[in-house]
Amino acid sequence: MLRTALFGVGGIGRRLADELRDHPETSLEAAVDVNPENLREAGIDKGDRYTGEERLYDERGDRLDAVVVATPPAFHARQIREAADRGLHVLCEKPLVADREEAEAVVERFANSPETLMVCYQRHLDPAFRQGYERWHDGDREPTFLTGQLTQDWTAHFEGGENWRTDPEIGVRGHLFSVGTHVLESMLWMTGLTPESVSAEMAFHDDGGEIDTQSSLSIRFSNGAVASMADSAVVPAQREHLRIWDDEGALELSARDWGEPTLTRIDGGGEESVVDVDRSTRRTKVAAFVEAVESGEKPPATAEDALRVTALLDAAYESARTGERVEVDL
């Protein structure tokens, strides 16, 4: 039985709490949130509620095997480090950390470590996306052209001015960093391509150029492939789209309203066909985490995966602020 504590019981945290309760090999021993009402609404037993991690560790630290981190990203690096220093496994929501420097520190901390760190990039668990991964990792096909797009409506956050997602001290950056990262990271993970440089334009909600509302990226990879990525937080519909071409055609993944993606194969002649995807093989985040801990093998999404997309994001935000194409530090 993997005894766990959950940090953060907002929307994503509550879903993870349900996964922890439902899995036969995990127990939710306690939860931490700065808002006591969140803990109550998440169904955490009164005696298992904490508003700070220090007291949790003092009272329960020797009875834990792992922590699940679902707090805003500004707090992740510290929470990961403190858990690992106590010999605990870590399942952490994305974005993993705030910037490349923090990502590199996490990679170094878990290199050759007995503790497991898994990042919650759930596309790695989706059978449709895994078909894309297999296409470019199991054969000799090489991607040549990539396009991605993600849209969502954060208008209420921007107009209200009280949500943590619009506070750089808590949310770190804006929509591309927080949500568009799903598509951007999927590009890198499925293809294995190394980004060399990026040129970006962004519209910002804040004067400091941190909280983006819309963005457009042009990415150049080491093999000569190019990609475009568009992201918006101010349109009235959630849509997700990713298309990756190689010399034999393309794969296209499209989804709406956070539903299951449709996988379409385009052959070398341009003919399209929808691929039947067996979704019964899909694991939850907690199930994949437990399997990685028990087997000692690499989890589906690693700190190295997070480092690659974080380095690209750092370069994109720098490009948007400076107006220059920026090299990706990898």
TORFI-67189 format. One record per residue (C-alpha): residue number from 1; x negated, y negated, z negated; residue in one letter. Coordinates in pm, 1 decimal, padded with zeros to 6 digits. Each point is the difference from the previous one (the first is absolute). Layout:
residues N
SITE;NUM;X;Y;Z;A .
...
end
This chain:
residues 330
SITE;1;00000.0;00000.0;00000.0;M .
SITE;2;-00141.8;-00338.4;00105.7;L .
SITE;3;00081.8;-00246.6;-00277.2;R .
SITE;4;00039.9;-00347.5;00148.0;T .
SITE;5;00058.0;-00363.2;-00092.6;A .
SITE;6;00156.5;-00243.0;00244.0;L .
SITE;7;-00117.4;-00361.1;00028.4;F .
SITE;8;00271.1;-00223.6;00146.3;G .
SITE;9;00366.7;00098.4;00028.6;V .
SITE;10;00129.3;-00240.1;00261.9;G .
SITE;11;00161.9;00133.6;00318.0;G .
SITE;12;-00287.0;00221.7;00114.4;I .
SITE;13;-00086.3;00097.3;-00356.3;G .
SITE;14;00351.4;00128.2;-00062.4;R .
SITE;15;-00016.4;00221.3;00306.2;R .
SITE;16;-00332.0;00138.2;-00121.1;L .
SITE;17;00150.9;00055.3;-00344.0;A .
SITE;18;00269.9;00213.2;00161.2;D .
SITE;19;-00262.3;00198.8;00190.4;E .
SITE;20;-00193.9;00060.1;-00322.2;L .
SITE;21;00314.7;00119.3;-00176.5;R .
SITE;22;00101.2;00225.9;00288.6;D .
SITE;23;-00333.9;00172.6;00057.3;H .
SITE;24;-00028.5;00325.7;-00196.3;P .
SITE;25;-00369.5;-00053.8;-00077.9;E .
SITE;26;00007.2;-00361.2;-00124.8;T .
SITE;27;00133.4;-00166.9;-00310.6;S .
SITE;28;00062.4;-00373.3;-00041.8;L .
SITE;29;-00136.2;-00057.9;-00348.4;E .
SITE;30;00027.7;-00380.9;-00009.3;A .
SITE;31;00032.0;-00313.1;00210.2;A .
SITE;32;-00138.5;-00352.8;-00016.9;V .
SITE;33;00163.5;-00318.5;00127.1;D .
SITE;34;-00028.0;-00360.3;-00116.9;V .
SITE;35;00380.2;-00024.5;00029.0;N .
SITE;36;00176.6;00214.1;-00265.4;P .
SITE;37;00322.1;-00015.6;00200.9;E .
SITE;38;-00170.2;00176.6;00292.5;N .
SITE;39;-00095.6;00284.8;-00232.3;L .
SITE;40;00355.1;00035.8;-00125.7;R .
SITE;41;00152.3;-00011.2;00348.8;E .
SITE;42;-00250.7;00260.1;00121.8;A .
SITE;43;00132.0;00245.4;-00259.2;G .
SITE;44;-00319.6;00016.5;-00203.9;I .
SITE;45;00067.9;00132.3;-00350.3;D .
SITE;46;-00031.0;-00272.4;-00262.5;K .
SITE;47;-00294.2;00166.2;-00174.2;G .
SITE;48;-00187.9;00029.7;00330.0;D .
SITE;49;00023.4;-00368.1;00098.7;R .
SITE;50;-00307.3;-00223.8;-00010.9;Y .
SITE;51;-00057.4;-00359.3;00106.1;T .
SITE;52;-00379.3;00033.2;00005.3;G .
SITE;53;-00245.5;00268.9;00104.1;E .
SITE;54;-00233.6;-00040.8;-00297.6;E .
SITE;55;00261.0;00113.6;-00250.9;R .
SITE;56;00099.1;00287.1;00228.4;L .
SITE;57;-00359.1;00120.8;00018.9;Y .
SITE;58;-00046.4;-00041.0;-00375.8;D .
SITE;59;00308.3;00210.0;-00077.8;E .
SITE;60;00018.6;00241.5;00295.3;R .
SITE;61;-00334.1;-00009.6;00179.5;G .
SITE;62;-00116.6;00340.1;-00121.1;D .
SITE;63;00328.4;00155.8;00117.3;R .
SITE;64;-00017.4;-00115.6;00362.0;L .
SITE;65;-00143.7;00157.8;00311.7;D .
SITE;66;00086.3;-00268.5;00256.4;A .
SITE;67;00142.8;-00345.4;00055.8;V .
SITE;68;00222.6;-00120.1;00282.2;V .
SITE;69;-00056.2;-00366.1;00089.1;V .
SITE;70;00294.5;-00190.8;00147.2;A .
SITE;71;-00077.7;-00350.9;-00122.9;T .
SITE;72;-00069.6;-00299.9;00228.8;P .
SITE;73;-00334.7;00032.2;00183.7;P .
SITE;74;-00194.5;-00262.6;-00198.2;A .
SITE;75;-00006.1;00239.1;-00297.4;F .
SITE;76;-00091.6;00322.0;00179.5;H .
SITE;77;-00380.3;-00017.1;-00011.7;A .
SITE;78;-00009.9;-00040.7;-00378.7;R .
SITE;79;00267.7;00263.1;-00061.2;Q .
SITE;80;-00173.4;00252.0;00225.7;I .
SITE;81;-00336.7;-00059.6;-00166.0;R .
SITE;82;00135.0;00027.6;-00354.4;E .
SITE;83;00184.5;00322.0;00080.1;A .
SITE;84;-00300.1;00157.7;00171.1;A .
SITE;85;-00225.8;-00094.9;-00291.7;D .
SITE;86;00233.9;00204.2;-00219.9;R .
SITE;87;-00033.0;00299.1;00231.0;G .
SITE;88;00348.9;-00035.6;00145.0;L .
SITE;89;00114.3;00070.0;00354.0;H .
SITE;90;00162.2;-00293.6;00182.0;V .
SITE;91;00284.7;-00029.7;00248.3;L .
SITE;92;00012.6;-00363.7;00113.3;C .
SITE;93;00244.6;-00189.0;00217.2;E .
SITE;94;-00124.9;-00195.8;00295.8;K .
SITE;95;-00160.0;-00245.8;00050.8;P .
SITE;96;-00262.0;00178.9;-00206.3;L .
SITE;97;-00189.0;-00313.3;-00105.5;V .
SITE;98;-00034.1;-00368.8;00083.0;A .
SITE;99;-00303.3;-00004.2;00229.0;D .
SITE;100;-00287.0;00191.3;00155.1;R .
SITE;101;-00231.6;-00048.7;-00299.6;E .
SITE;102;00251.2;00159.8;-00235.0;E .
SITE;103;00068.1;00279.7;00249.6;A .
SITE;104;-00368.0;00080.0;00029.3;E .
SITE;105;-00028.2;00015.4;-00380.7;A .
SITE;106;00286.6;00251.0;-00013.1;V .
SITE;107;-00161.1;00213.5;00270.7;V .
SITE;108;-00327.1;00005.1;-00193.4;E .
SITE;109;00174.7;00080.1;-00328.9;R .
SITE;110;00177.0;00306.5;00139.3;F .
SITE;111;-00284.3;00130.0;00218.1;A .
SITE;112;-00093.3;00344.7;-00132.7;N .
SITE;113;00235.3;-00056.3;-00292.7;S .
SITE;114;00207.9;00274.7;-00165.0;P .
SITE;115;00293.6;-00244.0;-00008.9;E .
SITE;116;00233.7;-00024.7;00298.8;T .
SITE;117;00111.0;-00332.2;00147.1;L .
SITE;118;00286.3;00004.0;00250.5;M .
SITE;119;00138.0;-00309.2;00173.8;V .
SITE;120;00373.0;-00017.9;00076.3;C .
SITE;121;-00021.0;-00048.8;00377.0;Y .
SITE;122;00299.4;00225.5;00055.1;Q .
SITE;123;-00036.3;00007.6;00380.7;R .
SITE;124;-00278.8;00251.1;-00066.7;H .
SITE;125;00270.6;00234.1;-00129.6;L .
SITE;126;00243.9;-00047.1;00287.7;D .
SITE;127;00000.2;00289.5;00252.3;P .
SITE;128;00048.9;-00239.5;00294.5;A .
SITE;129;-00303.1;-00207.6;-00092.7;F .
SITE;130;-00198.7;00314.4;-00071.0;R .
SITE;131;00057.9;00110.7;00359.9;Q .
SITE;132;-00170.9;-00320.3;00104.1;G .
SITE;133;-00288.6;00070.9;-00235.2;Y .
SITE;134;-00040.9;00349.0;00143.1;E .
SITE;135;00010.1;-00127.9;00360.7;R .
SITE;136;-00307.7;-00217.9;-00055.6;W .
SITE;137;-00187.3;00208.5;-00253.2;H .
SITE;138;00041.9;00356.5;00127.2;D .
SITE;139;-00094.0;-00059.6;00364.0;G .
SITE;140;-00216.1;-00226.3;00213.3;D .
SITE;141;00262.4;-00261.9;00087.2;R .
SITE;142;-00113.9;-00354.5;-00073.8;E .
SITE;143;00243.6;-00288.9;-00053.2;P .
SITE;144;-00037.2;-00291.6;00239.7;T .
SITE;145;00283.8;-00244.0;-00077.6;F .
SITE;146;00215.6;-00044.8;-00310.3;L .
SITE;147;00297.6;-00218.9;-00086.5;T .
SITE;148;00179.0;-00030.7;-00333.0;G .
SITE;149;00276.0;-00207.1;-00151.9;Q .
SITE;150;00176.7;-00026.3;-00333.1;L .
SITE;151;00280.8;-00240.3;-00089.2;T .
SITE;152;00192.7;-00058.2;-00321.2;Q .
SITE;153;00200.2;-00273.9;-00172.1;D .
SITE;154;-00177.3;-00161.1;-00296.5;W .
SITE;155;00186.4;-00329.3;00044.5;T .
SITE;156;00155.9;00018.5;-00345.7;A .
SITE;157;-00344.6;00043.7;-00157.2;H .
SITE;158;-00136.8;-00305.9;00176.9;F .
SITE;159;00303.9;-00217.0;-00068.8;E .
SITE;160;00037.1;00110.8;-00362.4;G .
SITE;161;-00364.7;-00058.2;-00084.8;G .
SITE;162;00013.3;00227.0;-00303.9;E .
SITE;163;-00091.6;00341.3;00142.2;N .
SITE;164;-00349.4;00130.6;-00076.8;W .
SITE;165;-00051.1;00074.9;00369.9;R .
SITE;166;-00040.2;-00372.8;00066.5;T .
SITE;167;-00252.0;-00051.8;-00282.5;D .
SITE;168;-00363.9;00057.1;00110.3;P .
SITE;169;-00097.7;00067.0;-00362.5;E .
SITE;170;00228.3;00304.6;-00002.7;I .
SITE;171;00087.2;00102.1;00355.7;G .
SITE;172;-00344.9;-00106.6;00130.1;V .
SITE;173;00106.5;-00059.6;00361.7;R .
SITE;174;00314.4;-00005.8;00209.5;G .
SITE;175;00203.8;00234.5;00214.2;H .
SITE;176;-00272.9;00143.0;00224.6;L .
SITE;177;-00203.2;00095.7;-00306.6;F .
SITE;178;00294.5;00140.3;-00194.5;S .
SITE;179;00220.3;00161.0;00266.6;V .
SITE;180;-00153.0;-00033.0;00346.2;G .
SITE;181;-00289.7;00200.2;-00139.0;T .
SITE;182;00212.0;00313.2;00056.3;H .
SITE;183;-00026.6;-00034.3;00378.7;V .
SITE;184;-00353.8;-00134.6;-00001.8;L .
SITE;185;-00129.0;00281.1;-00221.0;E .
SITE;186;00186.7;00258.8;00209.8;S .
SITE;187;-00186.4;-00122.1;00309.2;M .
SITE;188;-00333.9;00056.8;-00170.0;L .
SITE;189;00087.0;00327.6;-00169.6;W .
SITE;190;00163.6;00173.3;00297.0;M .
SITE;191;-00268.7;-00096.5;00251.8;T .
SITE;192;-00312.5;-00002.8;-00214.6;G .
SITE;193;-00112.4;-00310.5;00191.1;L .
SITE;194;-00239.9;-00246.3;-00160.1;T .
SITE;195;00110.3;-00365.6;00026.0;P .
SITE;196;-00285.7;-00230.0;00099.8;E .
SITE;197;00162.8;-00343.5;00008.8;S .
SITE;198;00335.1;-00174.8;-00023.1;V .
SITE;199;00154.8;-00326.5;00106.0;S .
SITE;200;00312.6;-00103.5;-00189.0;A .
SITE;201;00258.2;-00274.4;-00010.4;E .
SITE;202;00229.6;-00035.6;-00299.9;M .
SITE;203;00275.6;-00223.0;-00130.1;A .
SITE;204;-00032.6;-00056.1;-00374.5;F .
SITE;205;00252.9;-00068.7;-00271.6;H .
SITE;206;-00262.0;-00161.7;-00227.1;D .
SITE;207;-00251.2;-00279.1;00053.8;D .
SITE;208;-00287.7;00228.1;-00102.9;G .
SITE;209;00037.8;00230.3;00299.2;G .
SITE;210;00061.8;00316.8;-00200.9;E .
SITE;211;00371.1;00085.5;00025.0;I .
SITE;212;00071.8;00063.0;00367.0;D .
SITE;213;00351.5;00007.2;00140.1;T .
SITE;214;-00092.1;00104.9;00355.5;Q .
SITE;215;-00318.2;00121.6;00166.5;S .
SITE;216;-00143.8;00114.0;00329.5;S .
SITE;217;-00325.3;00197.1;00021.2;L .
SITE;218;-00228.2;00099.1;00285.9;S .
SITE;219;-00235.9;00280.8;-00103.4;I .
SITE;220;-00305.4;00135.2;00180.4;R .
SITE;221;-00133.3;00348.3;-00082.2;F .
SITE;222;-00347.9;00147.9;00027.3;S .
SITE;223;00100.7;00231.3;00287.3;N .
SITE;224;00124.1;-00293.6;00208.1;G .
SITE;225;00370.5;00050.6;-00076.8;A .
SITE;226;00211.4;-00303.8;-00084.6;V .
SITE;227;00313.5;-00041.0;-00209.4;A .
SITE;228;00262.4;-00261.6;-00068.9;S .
SITE;229;00196.3;-00019.0;-00323.9;M .
SITE;230;00294.4;-00228.9;-00075.3;A .
SITE;231;00160.9;-00042.7;-00340.0;D .
SITE;232;00286.0;-00217.4;-00123.9;S .
SITE;233;00170.1;-00049.1;-00335.2;A .
SITE;234;00260.9;-00245.1;00126.2;V .
SITE;235;00221.6;00196.5;00239.0;V .
SITE;236;00336.0;00149.9;-00101.6;P .
SITE;237;-00075.9;00365.8;00075.2;A .
SITE;238;-00253.4;00258.2;-00111.6;Q .
SITE;239;-00164.4;00161.6;00300.3;R .
SITE;240;-00321.9;00197.3;00037.7;E .
SITE;241;-00171.8;00091.4;00324.5;H .
SITE;242;-00333.9;00155.2;00092.2;L .
SITE;243;-00120.5;00116.6;00340.1;R .
SITE;244;-00343.3;00149.5;00068.6;I .
SITE;245;-00129.7;00076.6;00350.8;W .
SITE;246;-00280.3;00225.8;00117.8;D .
SITE;247;-00097.4;00135.9;00341.1;D .
SITE;248;00275.0;00265.8;-00016.4;E .
SITE;249;00291.4;-00223.2;-00097.0;G .
SITE;250;00122.8;-00132.0;-00332.8;A .
SITE;251;00185.8;00065.3;-00321.3;L .
SITE;252;00260.9;-00246.7;-00123.5;E .
SITE;253;00140.7;-00017.3;-00353.4;L .
SITE;254;00302.0;-00218.4;-00068.0;S .
SITE;255;00213.7;-00044.8;-00310.7;A .
SITE;256;00260.8;-00234.3;-00139.0;R .
SITE;257;00123.8;-00083.6;-00348.0;D .
SITE;258;-00276.0;00216.7;-00154.7;W .
SITE;259;00155.1;00312.2;00153.5;G .
SITE;260;-00168.7;00304.1;00149.4;E .
SITE;261;-00212.3;-00090.2;00304.3;P .
SITE;262;00080.5;00117.6;00350.7;T .
SITE;263;-00300.5;00151.9;00176.4;L .
SITE;264;-00012.6;-00041.2;00378.2;T .
SITE;265;-00263.4;00154.2;00227.1;R .
SITE;266;-00090.8;-00176.8;00325.9;I .
SITE;267;-00185.4;00219.6;00249.5;D .
SITE;268;-00265.9;-00101.6;00250.2;G .
SITE;269;00266.3;-00078.2;00257.3;G .
SITE;270;00197.5;-00228.3;-00227.8;G .
SITE;271;00282.8;00244.7;-00074.1;E .
SITE;272;00138.4;-00021.7;-00353.4;E .
SITE;273;00133.1;00276.0;-00224.0;S .
SITE;274;00112.4;-00010.9;-00362.3;V .
SITE;275;-00190.5;00250.8;-00213.4;V .
SITE;276;00187.3;00226.3;-00240.2;D .
SITE;277;-00164.7;-00048.0;-00341.0;V .
SITE;278;00030.4;00258.1;-00278.4;D .
SITE;279;00059.1;-00222.5;-00302.3;R .
SITE;280;00034.1;00291.5;-00240.1;S .
SITE;281;-00379.0;-00001.4;-00036.4;T .
SITE;282;-00009.2;-00354.5;-00139.5;R .
SITE;283;-00126.2;-00028.1;-00358.5;R .
SITE;284;00073.2;-00274.9;-00248.4;T .
SITE;285;-00282.2;-00221.1;-00121.8;K .
SITE;286;00002.4;00170.6;-00338.0;V .
SITE;287;00000.1;00349.6;00153.6;A .
SITE;288;-00300.5;-00086.0;00218.5;A .
SITE;289;-00178.3;-00152.3;-00299.4;F .
SITE;290;00057.3;00306.1;-00217.2;V .
SITE;291;-00126.0;00227.6;00275.3;E .
SITE;292;-00317.7;-00205.4;00039.5;A .
SITE;293;-00065.3;-00001.1;-00375.5;V .
SITE;294;00056.2;00373.0;-00035.5;E .
SITE;295;-00201.0;00098.1;00307.5;S .
SITE;296;-00280.9;-00250.4;-00043.8;G .
SITE;297;00025.8;-00082.2;00369.8;E .
SITE;298;00025.6;-00345.5;00156.2;K .
SITE;299;00346.7;-00155.5;-00025.6;P .
SITE;300;00187.4;-00100.5;00317.8;P .
SITE;301;-00092.2;-00369.4;-00041.4;A .
SITE;302;-00333.9;-00083.6;-00158.5;T .
SITE;303;-00192.1;-00299.1;-00130.2;A .
SITE;304;-00202.6;00012.1;00321.8;E .
SITE;305;00321.0;-00042.6;00201.2;D .
SITE;306;00087.7;-00302.0;-00213.2;A .
SITE;307;-00348.0;-00147.3;00042.5;L .
SITE;308;00028.4;00005.9;00379.4;R .
SITE;309;00333.3;-00181.0;00015.5;V .
SITE;310;-00098.5;-00242.2;-00278.2;T .
SITE;311;-00316.6;-00100.5;00186.1;A .
SITE;312;00207.8;-00062.2;00311.9;L .
SITE;313;00253.5;-00204.8;-00197.6;L .
SITE;314;-00276.6;-00210.4;-00157.4;D .
SITE;315;-00134.7;-00080.5;00346.0;A .
SITE;316;00348.5;-00078.5;00135.6;A .
SITE;317;00079.0;-00251.6;-00273.6;Y .
SITE;318;-00341.3;-00163.1;00043.3;E .
SITE;319;00061.1;-00026.3;00373.9;S .
SITE;320;00341.2;-00158.4;-00053.4;A .
SITE;321;-00146.9;-00262.0;-00232.8;R .
SITE;322;-00306.2;-00081.4;00210.9;T .
SITE;323;00137.7;00042.5;00351.0;G .
SITE;324;-00300.5;00221.8;00089.6;E .
SITE;325;-00027.2;00367.2;00094.5;R .
SITE;326;-00145.2;00177.6;-00304.3;V .
SITE;327;-00205.5;00318.7;-00020.3;E .
SITE;328;00140.1;00275.6;-00222.7;V .
SITE;329;-00243.1;00088.2;-00278.7;D .
SITE;330;-00014.5;00379.8;00016.9;L .
end
